[in-house]
């Protein structure tokens, strides 16, 4: 059947309403989606510039990484473990590729036995190559930086015997440390002299469910738009079916042989 009945002037308002409702739903959904992304970035930036908390108030050595602590500034004190320095390869900085220089810090107070303390991996900074990295510091240190969970994309270390690792995964780094490790690492706010700072821009994106209300609003608007399209399609289908039935009834009333099944020619006796 032709769609000509749907083009009648009396139906233009309905088509316009369907287009308007669908367009509004799509645009409002995009607006909420943009608000979701902006709030995630704002919250990540606000957390990165928040006052540093003592590490012990955020997580303990035996505790899994707390999901709400990504990017949390923390401070810790202890003693460098220079012989356990590792280098994380293929890290970008200002358009160049290099390594993160990572040295653990045994978290311990003055007078404590640091040799048995758990250690926190600390990203001291970025260097273009392993050879260009300055020697690891020694002695006591106080570190302030951004707390991050260990990476874990599943990349394997092609040479576990050297001190270069493909990602900052705690399970890989612990092979180079004689002490227990915390379940995360800290990006030092102040890099070691001779290294480039690893800035908050290097931090991972905020979790997907940050500002989740805006994301749900976006999905809700898009569902509404899809429902408006469905209603319009159902109405068009019902309107065409109604016209088909009316046309068939008119044709039968007029004696149309194609509809009534009457040939109009009597059969021979």
Beta strands, then each sheet from edge to edge (+ up, - down):
strand 1: 53-54
strand 2: 73-80
strand 3: 86-93
strand 4: 96-107
strand 5: 119-127
strand 6: 140-149
strand 7: 164-165
strand 8: 181-188
sheet 1: 1+ 2+ 4- 3+ 7+
sheet 2: 1+ 2+ 6- 8+ 5+
end
